[in-house]
Amino acid sequence: NESEYHSMGLRPRHAYSVLDVQDYKGLRLVGPRYPWGHLSWKGDRFDNCPLWTNTLHNKLMPHGADDGLLWMSFQDMLKYFDSIDVCKTKRT
């Protein structure tokens, strides 16, 4: 329901861009970005996980948490997003 999405810091029925994915010592992480910025993921940020160190936090979020990039586990991505569109890009 919409209130659950809002409580997690997400906008329901909205498009996000996945900017990055990481596998860090077994943690499968996805980095979707809310295009209007200024949202903060309120779900599991691995704060209680020994692998979620300041070093990893700084690597994944070098500009702080207010740039719209929401790092979350792959499991949370599957829980809160019901469809994913993939496109192939070409580097120039």
C-alpha positions in Angstrom: 0.0 0.0 0.0 1.1 3.6 -0.5 1.7 4.4 3.1 4.2 1.6 3.4 6.1 3.0 0.4 6.1 6.5 1.9 7.3 5.1 5.2 10.2 3.5 3.5 11.2 6.7 1.7 9.9 5.6 -1.7 7.4 7.2 -4.1 4.8 4.6 -5.2 4.0 4.1 -9.0 7.1 6.1 -10.0 10.0 5.4 -12.3 13.5 5.1 -10.8 16.8 4.7 -12.7 19.1 1.9 -11.5 22.5 3.6 -11.7 24.6 0.9 -10.2 24.7 -2.6 -8.7 27.4 -4.0 -6.4 28.2 -7.3 -4.9 30.3 -6.6 -1.9 31.4 -9.6 0.1 28.1 -11.4 -0.6 25.9 -8.3 -0.1 23.9 -7.9 -3.4 23.2 -4.2 -3.5 21.1 -2.1 -6.0 21.4 1.6 -6.4 18.2 3.1 -7.8 17.9 6.8 -8.1 14.7 8.9 -7.6 15.0 11.4 -10.5 13.7 14.3 -8.4 16.3 13.7 -5.7 15.8 14.4 -2.0 14.5 11.0 -0.9 16.2 8.9 1.7 15.8 5.1 1.8 14.5 4.2 5.3 14.7 0.5 4.8 17.5 -1.8 5.8 20.8 0.0 5.2 22.8 -2.8 6.6 23.6 -0.6 9.7 23.7 -3.7 11.8 25.8 -5.6 9.3 29.5 -5.7 9.9 30.1 -5.4 6.1 28.3 -2.0 6.0 31.3 0.0 7.1 32.1 3.7 6.8 34.4 2.8 3.9 31.6 1.0 2.0 29.2 3.8 2.8 31.6 6.5 1.5 32.3 4.4 -1.7 28.6 3.9 -2.4 27.4 7.4 -1.4 30.3 9.8 -2.0 27.9 12.8 -2.2 26.0 11.9 0.9 22.5 10.6 1.2 20.6 13.6 -0.3 21.4 13.0 -4.0 18.4 10.7 -4.6 20.5 7.5 -4.8 18.9 4.9 -2.6 21.2 1.9 -1.9 19.1 -1.2 -1.0 19.5 -4.9 -0.9 18.5 -6.9 -4.0 15.8 -8.6 -1.9 14.2 -5.2 -1.0 14.4 -4.2 -4.7 12.3 -7.3 -5.5 9.9 -6.5 -2.7 9.2 -2.9 -3.5 9.5 -2.8 -7.3 7.1 -4.9 -9.3 8.6 -4.4 -12.7 12.0 -3.6 -14.1 12.7 -2.4 -17.7 16.2 -2.9 -19.0 17.8 -1.2 -22.0 21.1 -1.6 -23.6 23.3 1.5 -23.8 26.2 2.0 -26.1 29.3 3.9 -24.9 30.6 6.5 -27.4 
